[in-house]
Amino acid sequence: MDSGYKVSDSRYEGVEFNRCGRSGLLTSPVTLGLWHNFGSSDDFGKAQGMVRFAFDNGITHYDIANNYGSPDGGSAESNFGKILKKDFAAYRDEMIITTKAGYYMWPGPYGDGGSKKYLVASLDQSLNRLGLDYVDIFYSHRPDPATPIEETVDALELAVPSGKALYVGISNYNPEEARTAHEELDRRGIRCLVHQARYSMLDRRPEEGLLDTLDELGMGCVAFSPLEQGILTGRYLNGIPEGSRASGQSVFLNTEQVEARVGVATALNEIARSRGQTLAQMALAWVLRRKTVASVIIGASSVDQIRENLECTEKGPFTPEELGKIDDVVESFQY
């Protein structure tokens, strides 16, 4: 299908790819996440334009989950599948496409959690919506305390020899859970490639053992929410704009959370300015400074946001003084 879109011949110029753990897989340092702005209630043309711009500028990694999309879970996968068919059918092998399952997706006892029944069915549904034969990475989106980890691993193990996923990963697991999943998969001859964890200048829980564990196991980390739902951008430095996520009292971001963090964001913004960066660019660069982190997932509502975030790698490494100032600012605020 000819959409009239022609990919840029210069799409890889200047892009330095990161290795994911001790594997052969390289990934773009910035991943485009499709959690918001790609659902059935969103502007399809704008979503298509953002994917085109991302690909033309060296983003090879696209992150999604079975329940992404508003108001209908799964609609982000469906829309991305349409974009892939229209624009990228000839470029599938230049993309890392990932999906996840683990949170609520459909009614009844088989649409949530970590059972083999749910995870296998969800992967099949995701492939159907995406219009793909396989995804590059299939994640267990969360540990399920009601399901033995061996059963969740059963589903991840099945995904690889069936050809439905090239690699498997985990998300939101603590260090002990990550080690157990890795060891169980390794015993079965399956590589647990990557852990997707929430990590930012304001949320440093992965530094409490998880990143060290991933280093030891040879797993990479892909960081989500590196901008703290927009708090670590310039969006809320001068108040809460009309129509922003926080103005709508989102489950994941509300007015109170923004107001509690505006002081630390303002102080960090001054450090970013001294580095010649925006706050968002510095926040992404800070997460990427550790080699364990192969990529950071960004959400976007416009091409301009993607453009700004892609420039996060253009400045040099942080000096010890800069890292110390960032630590001092974060530690001095109670929020």
C-alpha angles and dihedrals in degrees: 000000000000110000094176090247116126119194119235116262089211095055095120098043112123095000116133110198124212126225115238106231117298094334139103093248119110122194136189110259089237121055122195109230119206099199095113132028097023101082132106092269093054132086106273093198092054091048090050091049092052093052091048092051092046093052093044089055100050104272105140098163122083121182126201141148135213094255100043119121136068132280093353120048108231095030092106089059091047093051093045088050090055091050091049092050095046100042114010110037090114092047102049091115091058093059136079105211118184136182136181142205132193109095128078114302111151138007125274133039096303101056102074142040134029106304121133088235092059100038096048093046091047093052090051091050092047092052090050093051092045093046090229135132091215144001122226094230129019115193135200094227095208141354113262112215090200093057125064110246088233090065094049087049088051088065094045090048092051093052095065106049089039088061093237093116133021094205137009131218144173134232135201093010119142119233095268093047091047091052092049093049092046093049093047092050092045090053087057094047096254123129115231094210107181148007119216109211138171107249134160142137087273098041109050100160093122087065088064093083104303099094091046090050092051090050090052093048095044094242125141126227126227109195123217127194092022088155094048094240091308098314090112092056132074091259098098103028092102100034136295112306121225110262095019121133092254092051089062094054093240118198087243099041132023140169094264093054092050094047091049091054104037091095095055091043091052092050092047090049089061090055090049091052090052088055092049092248138113117248091253092052092050092047092054093044090051092056092045093051091088114075092221089070107081096178145356121226115227128190118210141188096187144026089245091062091052091048092052093047094048089061090064091098097052098085124074124259121291117269118231088249092055092048090049092052091050091050092048092051094049094045093048095059123077110206 
